[in-house]
Amino acid sequence: QKHKLQTTKDTQKSGKIVRDTTRKAIADEMVHIAVNQIVAMAVQHKSQIVVENLTGLTSHTPRPKGQRRSNFRKVFTRQQYSKVLDILEYKCKIAGLPKPYAIHPAYTSQLCPKCGHIDRENRKKTPNADGTFTMDTFQCVKCNHTADSDLNASRNIAIKGYYYKEIYKNKTTHTADDKKKMFTDFVTSFTL
């Protein structure tokens, strides 16, 4: 397998086209490796796996003229996401874990876990030399809390999953603003 992977990398470096079957096999292997690590951590910490519900993800969405295609969309299509979920569910069952809990992805990358402020400006855009941008830093515009954007979003996803599965399930109906306020109050109750 390592030889096959190295051969594929060498072929790509030389500018030749890699056959789709090889790319699919590598993608399948990477999905299994990632899922095994996720399940192993969940077993170790005796926890539930929480995922974002990305059912709207598609690789066929037209992008605005002049905008570059993100690597995330090239690599992680709806098909790969469905595969990850299917394998996660299967391996969780084998490991004796509950089925992964899916939450709505709204604001998970924009929410400050320290003060509860939600703003798209919390994600800092850093220009690269090639004209692209990276958004790997989270900095709250209200309280100035700074963190890695992926870790911040992961934390918010986990907290949101816990909140909606364990806390909010017994609540009566509320307006959207009330729900948002209750959730941000809950998030800020955790210490950083």
Summary of the structure (lengths in Angstrom):
residues: 192
radius of gyration: 19.5
end to end distance: 42.0
largest distance: 60.9
contacts: 454
relative contact order: 0.10
helix: 52%
strand: 12%
